[in-house]
């Protein structure tokens, strides 16, 4: 179980991703201990139970997605992680500024 509370590694990572949209796996060392964040990202890429420290509410969801290969690997929020963004107060910003847009159909 991962607890989402202000000041925790999980809170910080979710907040960064809610503003940036995606980050390179190789930039994790900028946020602190690279090893700690790599372990956290690995956990959050699997279905986990999350607990809101303020309300006690629980949610079981896959929060992150890794894409790309090698040095181009990036980390993004899974679309089912919107509830976690509500817990940390960044859901509205994410939905208004970083929502994925479907590509227009190509005309032949």
C-alpha positions as CSV (number, residue, x, y, z in Angstrom):
1,X,0.0,0.0,0.0
2,X,1.2,3.5,-0.9
3,X,0.1,6.4,1.3
4,X,-0.5,9.7,-0.4
5,X,0.3,12.5,2.0
6,X,1.9,15.9,1.6
7,X,5.6,15.7,1.7
8,X,5.9,12.0,0.6
9,X,7.8,10.8,-2.4
10,X,4.6,9.6,-4.0
11,X,2.9,13.0,-3.5
12,X,5.9,14.8,-5.0
13,X,6.1,12.5,-8.1
14,X,2.3,12.7,-8.8
15,X,2.5,16.5,-8.5
16,X,5.4,16.8,-10.9
17,X,3.7,14.5,-13.4
18,X,0.4,16.4,-13.2
19,X,2.2,19.6,-14.2
20,X,4.8,18.2,-16.7
21,X,2.7,15.5,-18.3
22,X,5.7,13.1,-18.6
23,X,9.3,12.9,-17.5
24,X,12.3,11.0,-18.6
25,X,13.2,8.0,-16.4
26,X,16.8,9.4,-16.4
27,X,15.7,12.6,-14.8
28,X,14.6,11.0,-11.5
29,X,17.8,11.9,-9.8
30,X,16.9,15.6,-10.0
31,X,14.0,15.0,-7.6
32,X,16.2,13.2,-5.0
33,X,17.5,9.7,-4.5
34,X,17.4,8.1,-8.0
35,X,17.2,4.6,-6.5
36,X,14.2,5.5,-4.2
37,X,12.3,7.0,-7.1
38,X,13.0,4.1,-9.4
39,X,11.6,1.7,-6.9
40,X,8.6,3.9,-6.4
41,X,8.0,4.2,-10.1
42,X,8.3,0.5,-10.5
43,X,5.6,0.0,-7.8
44,X,3.3,2.6,-9.2
45,X,3.5,1.0,-12.7
46,X,1.7,-2.0,-11.2
47,X,-1.8,-2.2,-9.7
48,X,-1.4,-0.9,-6.1
49,X,-3.6,0.1,-3.2
50,X,-3.3,3.8,-2.4
51,X,-4.5,5.4,0.8
52,X,-5.3,9.1,1.2
53,X,-3.7,10.1,4.5
54,X,-6.1,13.0,5.1
55,X,-9.4,11.1,4.6
56,X,-8.5,7.5,4.9
57,X,-10.0,6.8,1.5
58,X,-8.5,3.8,-0.4
59,X,-8.2,3.2,-4.1
60,X,-6.7,0.3,-6.1
61,X,-5.3,1.4,-9.4
62,X,-2.3,1.4,-11.7
63,X,-1.0,5.0,-11.5
64,X,1.9,5.2,-13.9
65,X,2.9,4.0,-17.4
66,X,6.4,3.6,-18.7
67,X,6.9,4.0,-22.5
68,X,9.8,4.1,-24.9
69,X,13.0,2.1,-24.8
70,X,16.5,2.6,-23.5
71,X,17.5,6.1,-22.8
72,X,14.2,7.4,-24.3
73,X,12.0,5.7,-21.6
74,X,9.5,8.1,-20.2
75,X,7.0,8.0,-17.3
76,X,3.4,9.2,-17.5
77,X,0.2,9.2,-15.5
78,X,-2.2,6.4,-16.3
79,X,-5.7,7.7,-17.1
80,X,-7.2,5.8,-14.1
81,X,-5.0,7.9,-11.8
82,X,-7.3,11.0,-12.0
83,X,-8.7,10.2,-8.5
84,X,-5.1,10.4,-7.1
85,X,-4.7,13.8,-8.7
86,X,-8.0,14.9,-6.9
87,X,-6.4,13.9,-3.6
88,X,-3.4,16.1,-4.2
89,X,-5.3,19.0,-5.7
90,X,-4.0,19.0,-9.2
91,X,-6.8,17.2,-11.2
92,X,-8.3,20.3,-12.6
93,X,-5.0,21.7,-13.9
94,X,-4.2,18.3,-15.5
95,X,-7.6,17.9,-17.1
96,X,-7.6,21.5,-18.5
97,X,-4.0,21.6,-19.7
98,X,-2.7,18.1,-20.4
99,X,-5.6,16.1,-21.5
100,X,-4.8,13.8,-24.4
101,X,-6.3,14.9,-27.7
102,X,-7.3,12.4,-30.3
103,X,-5.5,12.9,-33.6
104,X,-7.7,14.2,-36.5
105,X,-8.5,11.6,-39.1
106,X,-6.3,11.7,-42.1
107,X,-7.8,12.7,-45.4
108,X,-6.7,10.6,-48.4
